[in-house]
Amino acid sequence: MQPGVQTAKAGTIVAAAGKNGGLHVEQITITKEIDARGSFCPGPLMELIRNVRMAQVGDVLAVISGDEGSKKDIPAWVAKAGQEFLGMEPALGATRFIMKKIK
């Protein structure tokens, strides 16, 4: 694990996302949250990949990153890996990226 990267179990959040102009609200339980705020590219993405490999299908993972490159890199990798990107939101002066392992 890189310096400044911490992992911890997380709780339940309520996510709201627009779908075809409508509002979609659901409760999501985050299985694991990775705090990568002290890490720079490609650290947050590499921590996410490592944790996805250890996760079970159906697990919801979140990574908190202050690195601007993560806003492009993480959603792109999740799509390329065939996983489900659930969204991103501001968190603790950074951005929280949330994804679900589907295979």
C-alpha positions as a LaTeX table, in Angstrom:
\begin{tabular}{lrrr}
\hline
Residue & $x$ (\AA) & $y$ (\AA) & $z$ (\AA) \\
\hline
Met1 & 0.00 & 0.00 & 0.00 \\
Gln2 & 1.25 & 3.49 & $-0.83$ \\
Pro3 & 1.94 & 6.06 & 1.88 \\
Gly4 & $-1.17$ & 8.08 & 2.66 \\
Val5 & $-3.55$ & 5.39 & 1.42 \\
Gln6 & $-5.89$ & 3.90 & 3.99 \\
Thr7 & $-8.69$ & 1.40 & 3.59 \\
Ala8 & $-11.68$ & 1.09 & 5.86 \\
Lys9 & $-15.15$ & $-0.38$ & 5.90 \\
Ala10 & $-17.76$ & 2.20 & 5.06 \\
Gly11 & $-21.43$ & 2.51 & 5.77 \\
Thr12 & $-24.56$ & 3.27 & 3.83 \\
Ile13 & $-25.11$ & 6.32 & 1.66 \\
Val14 & $-28.07$ & 7.53 & $-0.33$ \\
Ala15 & $-27.21$ & 8.28 & $-3.94$ \\
Ala16 & $-29.21$ & 10.48 & $-6.27$ \\
Ala17 & $-28.62$ & 10.47 & $-9.99$ \\
Gly18 & $-30.54$ & 11.87 & $-12.92$ \\
Lys19 & $-31.89$ & 9.25 & $-15.33$ \\
Asn20 & $-33.46$ & 10.62 & $-18.52$ \\
Gly21 & $-34.14$ & 13.90 & $-16.77$ \\
Gly22 & $-35.69$ & 12.22 & $-13.72$ \\
Leu23 & $-34.39$ & 11.75 & $-10.24$ \\
His24 & $-33.28$ & 8.29 & $-9.15$ \\
Val25 & $-32.62$ & 7.78 & $-5.47$ \\
Glu26 & $-31.38$ & 4.54 & $-3.96$ \\
Gln27 & $-29.61$ & 3.36 & $-0.87$ \\
Ile28 & $-26.12$ & 1.98 & $-1.50$ \\
Thr29 & $-24.09$ & 0.13 & 1.08 \\
Ile30 & $-20.39$ & 0.64 & 0.48 \\
Thr31 & $-18.54$ & $-2.57$ & 1.25 \\
Lys32 & $-15.09$ & $-0.98$ & 1.31 \\
Glu33 & $-13.84$ & 2.60 & 1.14 \\
Ile34 & $-10.27$ & 3.46 & 0.17 \\
Asp35 & $-8.89$ & 6.80 & 1.32 \\
Ala36 & $-6.22$ & 7.70 & $-1.26$ \\
Arg37 & $-6.14$ & 11.46 & $-0.60$ \\
Gly38 & $-2.37$ & 11.51 & $-0.07$ \\
Ser39 & $-1.64$ & 9.57 & $-3.25$ \\
Phe40 & $-1.05$ & 10.92 & $-6.75$ \\
Cys41 & $-1.64$ & 9.42 & $-10.18$ \\
Pro42 & $-1.71$ & 6.50 & $-10.73$ \\
Gly43 & $-1.89$ & 5.63 & $-7.00$ \\
Pro44 & $-5.65$ & 6.01 & $-6.40$ \\
Leu45 & $-6.47$ & 3.93 & $-9.49$ \\
Met46 & $-3.92$ & 1.25 & $-8.57$ \\
Glu47 & $-5.37$ & 1.00 & $-5.05$ \\
Leu48 & $-8.86$ & 0.63 & $-6.53$ \\
Ile49 & $-7.70$ & $-2.09$ & $-8.93$ \\
Arg50 & $-5.97$ & $-3.99$ & $-6.10$ \\
Asn51 & $-9.11$ & $-3.86$ & $-3.97$ \\
Val52 & $-11.42$ & $-4.85$ & $-6.85$ \\
Arg53 & $-9.31$ & $-7.97$ & $-7.38$ \\
Met54 & $-9.85$ & $-8.95$ & $-3.73$ \\
Ala55 & $-13.55$ & $-8.02$ & $-3.67$ \\
Gln56 & $-16.50$ & $-10.34$ & $-4.17$ \\
Val57 & $-19.03$ & $-9.93$ & $-6.98$ \\
Gly58 & $-21.69$ & $-7.54$ & $-5.69$ \\
Asp59 & $-19.31$ & $-5.56$ & $-3.47$ \\
Val60 & $-19.51$ & $-1.78$ & $-3.71$ \\
Leu61 & $-16.16$ & $-0.02$ & $-3.48$ \\
Ala62 & $-15.44$ & 3.67 & $-3.03$ \\
Val63 & $-12.15$ & 5.50 & $-3.38$ \\
Ile64 & $-11.55$ & 9.05 & $-2.16$ \\
Ser65 & $-8.96$ & 10.87 & $-4.24$ \\
Gly66 & $-7.71$ & 14.44 & $-4.35$ \\
Asp67 & $-5.89$ & 13.82 & $-7.64$ \\
Glu68 & $-7.63$ & 15.58 & $-10.55$ \\
Gly69 & $-6.57$ & 12.85 & $-12.98$ \\
Ser70 & $-8.76$ & 10.38 & $-11.09$ \\
Lys71 & $-11.88$ & 12.14 & $-12.42$ \\
Lys72 & $-11.06$ & 10.79 & $-15.86$ \\
Asp73 & $-8.99$ & 7.69 & $-15.05$ \\
Ile74 & $-11.24$ & 5.91 & $-12.54$ \\
Pro75 & $-14.54$ & 6.04 & $-14.50$ \\
Ala76 & $-12.66$ & 5.04 & $-17.69$ \\
Trp77 & $-11.00$ & 2.05 & $-16.00$ \\
Val78 & $-14.27$ & 0.89 & $-14.40$ \\
Ala79 & $-15.95$ & 0.89 & $-17.83$ \\
Lys80 & $-13.00$ & $-0.83$ & $-19.50$ \\
Ala81 & $-12.94$ & $-3.50$ & $-16.78$ \\
Gly82 & $-16.64$ & $-4.20$ & $-17.36$ \\
Gln83 & $-17.67$ & $-3.12$ & $-13.87$ \\
Glu84 & $-20.48$ & $-0.72$ & $-12.90$ \\
Phe85 & $-19.62$ & 2.93 & $-12.17$ \\
Leu86 & $-22.20$ & 4.26 & $-9.72$ \\
Gly87 & $-21.00$ & 7.85 & $-9.61$ \\
Met88 & $-18.79$ & 10.39 & $-7.94$ \\
Glu89 & $-19.40$ & 13.05 & $-5.32$ \\
Pro90 & $-17.47$ & 15.69 & $-3.39$ \\
Ala91 & $-15.99$ & 14.24 & $-0.20$ \\
Leu92 & $-13.73$ & 15.76 & 2.42 \\
Gly93 & $-12.14$ & 18.26 & 0.00 \\
Ala94 & $-11.66$ & 15.56 & $-2.62$ \\
Thr95 & $-13.85$ & 13.31 & $-4.77$ \\
Arg96 & $-15.41$ & 9.96 & $-3.81$ \\
Phe97 & $-15.76$ & 7.51 & $-6.72$ \\
Ile98 & $-18.22$ & 4.65 & $-6.21$ \\
Met99 & $-18.31$ & 1.43 & $-8.24$ \\
Lys100 & $-19.83$ & $-2.03$ & $-8.03$ \\
Lys101 & $-18.02$ & $-5.25$ & $-8.90$ \\
Ile102 & $-20.36$ & $-7.12$ & $-11.26$ \\
Lys103 & $-18.10$ & $-9.86$ & $-12.56$ \\
\hline
\end{tabular}
